[in-house]
Amino acid sequence: MPKRYTAKQVLKALHRLGFSEVTKKGSHLKVRGIRDGKLQTAIIPMHREVAIGTLSSILRQANVTKQELEDNI
């Protein structure tokens, strides 16, 4: 079974990768950062535990690999 992460852990890892918070609407947080010379935007639902499919979507939006995430948590 894949490891699950909290929204705070995902946000902390993205901060370490150069992302910063842009806006918050309800329970969702928008972060932006430069990856491979392009501006990437990702939406993070600030829930206790992020579902596996949702985590995959966040990583795809941010252009971050799962290994990079794990290395920065």
C-alpha positions as CSV (number, residue, x, y, z in Angstrom):
1,M,0.0,0.0,0.0
2,P,1.5,3.4,-1.0
3,K,2.4,5.9,1.8
4,R,-0.1,8.6,2.5
5,Y,0.8,12.2,3.4
6,T,-1.0,15.0,5.2
7,A,-1.6,18.2,3.4
8,K,0.9,20.0,5.7
9,Q,3.6,17.5,4.7
10,V,2.9,18.0,1.0
11,L,2.9,21.8,1.4
12,K,6.2,21.7,3.4
13,A,7.9,19.6,0.6
14,L,6.6,22.0,-2.1
15,H,7.9,25.0,-0.1
16,R,11.4,23.3,0.0
17,L,11.1,22.9,-3.8
18,G,10.6,26.6,-4.3
19,F,6.8,26.9,-4.3
20,S,5.0,29.7,-2.4
21,E,1.4,30.2,-1.3
22,V,-0.6,32.4,-3.6
23,T,-4.2,32.3,-2.5
24,K,-6.5,30.3,-0.2
25,K,-10.2,29.7,-0.9
26,G,-12.1,27.6,1.6
27,S,-10.1,24.5,2.4
28,H,-7.9,24.7,-0.8
29,L,-4.6,26.4,-1.1
30,K,-3.0,27.5,-4.4
31,V,0.8,27.4,-4.7
32,R,3.1,28.5,-7.5
33,G,6.7,27.9,-8.3
34,I,9.2,27.8,-11.2
35,R,10.0,24.3,-12.4
36,D,12.2,23.6,-15.5
37,G,11.9,27.3,-16.4
38,K,8.0,27.3,-16.4
39,L,5.6,28.7,-13.9
40,Q,3.7,25.8,-12.3
41,T,0.5,26.1,-10.2
42,A,-0.9,23.4,-8.0
43,I,-4.0,23.3,-5.8
44,I,-3.7,21.5,-2.4
45,P,-6.8,20.5,-0.5
46,M,-5.9,21.2,3.2
47,H,-7.4,17.9,4.5
48,R,-5.9,15.8,7.2
49,E,-4.8,13.1,4.7
50,V,-4.4,13.6,1.0
51,A,-5.9,10.7,-1.1
52,I,-3.4,8.9,-3.4
53,G,-5.2,10.0,-6.6
54,T,-5.2,13.6,-5.3
55,L,-1.5,13.5,-4.5
56,S,-0.8,12.2,-8.0
57,S,-2.7,15.2,-9.4
58,I,-0.9,17.7,-7.2
59,L,2.5,16.3,-8.3
60,R,1.5,16.4,-12.0
61,Q,0.3,20.0,-11.7
62,A,3.5,21.0,-9.9
63,N,5.7,19.0,-12.3
64,V,7.3,17.2,-9.3
65,T,8.2,13.5,-9.1
66,K,7.2,11.3,-6.2
67,Q,10.9,10.8,-5.3
68,E,11.4,14.6,-5.1
69,L,8.4,14.9,-2.8
70,E,9.7,12.0,-0.6
71,D,13.2,13.6,-0.5
72,N,11.8,16.9,0.8
73,I,9.3,15.7,3.4
